[in-house]
Amino acid sequence: MILVLGSWQSLAVRGCAAILFGIAALIWSDLTLWTLVVLFGAWVLVDGVFILWGAVTGQGRERRWLLVVEGLAGITVGIITFVWPDITALALLYLIAAWALVTGVLELVAAVQLRHEISNEWLLVLSGVLSIVFAILLVITPGSGALVITWLIGWFALILGVALLALAFRLRRIEHEIRGLHRVGPAAA
């Protein structure tokens, strides 16, 4: 079994970071645009770093490029948000939408490629679909106001974080099952 998604630990950290960002966005929904930019930039930067960490520490090499592209996209968007924090709300909105779309498509591609290698790949599909739906919602509702956008971003991050944590713990269980089979040996299995 190859865990091209990276280590379950990196997925768990990504899930926790998304949940923390989502909670912050929902609790402090009256955030200024600058604060939202900084929180979002920190989240996607951490997410991108841990995706790349997963690419380096994960097993299997044939699909690792998906993780590298996804990680670099997150790091790039994170850096852009820190370098230009005074960008307009609309530019930030489209930047977030582009990142979510790229991430969602890459997660769907990974899920399709891994469908015969892992069970319950629906968690990865859910994560990808949520990202794509989120991107579409951001693009079709750009004039909804900062409060609605903050809530939309917060709920997206919270749901995505839960899905990533569920996937991380599923991969952890699979990893432990594989280690158990190796300890028992092929003759006993």
Protein Blocks (a to p, Z undefined) as FASTA:
>chain_A
ZZfkopfklmmmmmmmmmmmmmmmmmmmmbcfklmmmmmmmmmmmmmmmmmmmmmmmgcj
klmmmmmmmmmmmmmmmmmmmmmmmbcfklmmmmmmmmmmmmmmmmmmmmmmmmmmpghk
lmmmmmmmmmmmmmmmmmmmmmnojklmmmmmmmmmmmmmmmmmmmmmmmmmmmmmmmmm
mmnopklZZ
